Amino acid sequence: MRKLPVLQNAPSEPERPGRQWIWIGGGMALLCWLPLAVVAAWVAAAVGASWPLLLSLPIACLASGALVGGFCAERPLRNAALAGGLAGAAGVGLALARGALILGVPALGLASLAAGAAALASGIGALLALRARRRARRVGGPRPGATLRSSR
C-alpha cells in the first residue's frame, strides 16, 4: 500500500489584523441578533414583558465575542469589546432608521447603554473563549489522527 506524503510544516497564511476582527465580530453579532430579536419579540408579546428583547443583543454579542476571542491573535479582548460596541451602535442606528426612536438625548443615552452592554457581553464571550483556548493548550487537545475508542 502506497502512502501519500503529508506536509507537516506547510506555510500558514498570515494572521488577520485586529481591525478586521472588529468588523467580523460586529457583523456576526448583527447577523445573530436579527433572528434572536424576531424570536424575542414573539416571546415578549406572548409573555407580556420586554426583557426578552433586552437580552437578545447581549446574547448575540456573547457569541460574537467568543468567535473573536477564539480566533483573533492580536488583542482579542479589546477587539471583541469594540466589535460588540459597533454592533450595539449599529442596532440603535437601525432603530433610528426604522423610526422606532427619535433622535435626541434619550436616544443617545440608549445608544450608549446598548453599546456598553454589547461591549461587555462581547468581552465576556472573548474571556470565555480565551479560557477555553488556554485550557486546550494546557491539556494538549486532541492528537491529530486520534480516534475515540469504547471503554469495553
C-alpha positions as CSV (number, residue, x, y, z in Angstrom):
1,M,0.0,0.0,0.0
2,R,1.4,3.3,-1.0
3,K,1.1,6.3,1.3
4,L,0.9,9.9,0.1
5,P,3.3,12.4,1.5
6,V,1.9,14.8,4.0
7,L,3.4,18.2,4.6
8,Q,3.8,18.8,8.3
9,N,5.3,22.2,8.1
10,A,3.1,23.8,5.5
11,P,3.3,27.6,5.4
12,S,0.4,29.0,7.2
13,E,-1.5,32.1,6.0
14,P,-0.8,35.3,7.8
15,E,-2.9,36.3,10.8
16,R,-5.7,38.8,10.2
17,P,-5.1,42.2,11.6
18,G,-7.2,43.2,14.7
19,R,-9.3,45.8,12.8
20,Q,-10.6,43.0,10.6
21,W,-11.7,41.0,13.6
22,I,-13.6,44.1,14.8
23,W,-15.7,44.2,11.6
24,I,-16.1,40.4,11.5
25,G,-17.3,40.3,15.1
26,G,-19.6,43.2,14.7
27,G,-21.1,41.7,11.6
28,M,-21.6,38.3,13.3
29,A,-23.2,40.0,16.2
30,L,-25.7,41.7,13.9
31,L,-26.4,38.6,12.0
32,C,-27.0,36.6,15.2
33,W,-29.1,39.4,16.7
34,L,-31.6,39.8,13.9
35,P,-33.2,36.3,14.2
36,L,-32.8,36.5,18.0
37,A,-34.7,39.8,18.0
38,V,-37.6,38.3,16.0
39,V,-37.9,35.4,18.4
40,A,-37.5,37.7,21.4
41,A,-40.3,40.0,20.0
42,W,-42.6,36.9,19.7
43,V,-41.7,35.8,23.2
44,A,-42.1,39.3,24.6
45,A,-45.6,39.5,23.1
46,A,-46.6,36.1,24.5
47,V,-45.2,36.8,28.0
48,G,-46.1,40.5,28.1
49,A,-42.7,41.6,29.2
50,S,-39.8,43.4,27.4
51,W,-36.9,41.5,29.0
52,P,-36.5,39.1,26.1
53,L,-35.9,42.0,23.7
54,L,-33.3,43.4,26.1
55,L,-31.4,40.2,26.3
56,S,-31.3,39.4,22.6
57,L,-28.4,41.8,21.7
58,P,-26.1,40.8,24.6
59,I,-26.7,37.1,23.8
60,A,-25.7,37.7,20.2
61,C,-22.7,39.7,21.3
62,L,-21.6,37.0,23.7
63,A,-21.4,34.6,20.7
64,S,-19.6,37.2,18.6
65,G,-17.1,37.8,21.4
66,A,-16.4,34.1,21.6
67,L,-15.6,34.0,17.9
68,V,-13.3,36.9,18.1
69,G,-11.7,35.7,21.3
70,G,-11.2,32.2,19.9
71,F,-9.5,33.2,16.7
72,C,-8.1,36.6,17.0
73,A,-4.4,36.6,17.9
74,E,-3.8,40.3,18.3
75,R,-5.5,41.8,21.4
76,P,-8.6,39.6,21.3
77,L,-10.4,41.1,24.4
78,R,-10.1,44.7,23.1
79,N,-11.2,43.7,19.6
80,A,-14.2,41.7,20.9
81,A,-15.3,44.6,23.0
82,L,-15.0,47.0,20.1
83,A,-17.0,44.6,17.9
84,G,-19.7,44.5,20.5
85,G,-19.8,48.3,20.8
86,L,-20.0,48.5,17.0
87,A,-22.9,46.1,16.9
88,G,-24.8,48.0,19.7
89,A,-24.3,51.3,17.9
90,A,-25.4,49.7,14.6
91,G,-28.5,48.2,16.3
92,V,-29.5,51.6,17.6
93,G,-28.8,53.1,14.2
94,L,-31.2,50.5,12.7
95,A,-33.9,51.5,15.2
96,L,-33.3,55.2,14.3
97,A,-33.5,54.5,10.6
98,R,-36.7,52.5,11.1
99,G,-38.3,55.3,13.0
100,A,-38.6,53.4,16.3
101,L,-36.5,56.1,18.1
102,I,-36.5,59.9,17.8
103,L,-33.0,61.4,17.7
104,G,-32.4,63.3,20.9
105,V,-30.9,62.9,24.4
106,P,-32.8,59.8,25.3
107,A,-31.8,58.1,22.0
108,L,-28.2,59.0,22.6
109,G,-28.4,57.6,26.2
110,L,-30.0,54.4,24.8
111,A,-27.3,54.1,22.2
112,S,-24.5,54.4,24.8
113,L,-26.3,51.9,27.1
114,A,-26.8,49.4,24.2
115,A,-23.2,49.8,23.0
116,G,-21.9,49.4,26.6
117,A,-23.9,46.3,27.3
118,A,-23.0,44.8,23.9
119,A,-19.3,45.5,24.5
120,L,-19.5,44.0,28.0
121,A,-21.2,40.8,26.6
122,S,-18.6,40.6,23.8
123,G,-15.8,40.9,26.3
124,I,-17.2,38.2,28.5
125,G,-17.6,35.9,25.4
126,A,-14.0,36.6,24.5
127,L,-12.8,35.8,28.0
128,L,-14.7,32.5,27.9
129,A,-13.1,31.7,24.6
130,L,-9.6,32.6,25.8
131,R,-10.1,30.5,28.9
132,A,-11.1,27.5,26.7
133,R,-8.2,28.1,24.3
134,R,-5.7,28.1,27.2
135,R,-7.3,25.0,28.7
136,A,-7.0,23.2,25.4
137,R,-3.3,24.1,25.1
138,R,-2.6,23.0,28.6
139,V,-4.3,19.7,28.2
140,G,-2.8,19.2,24.8
141,G,-6.1,19.0,22.9
142,P,-6.9,16.1,20.6
143,R,-3.9,14.5,18.8
144,P,-4.0,14.5,15.0
145,G,-5.4,11.2,13.8
146,A,-6.7,10.2,17.2
147,T,-9.9,8.1,17.3
148,L,-12.5,7.6,20.0
149,R,-12.5,4.1,21.4
150,S,-15.1,2.5,23.5
151,S,-14.3,1.6,27.1
152,R,-15.2,-2.1,26.6
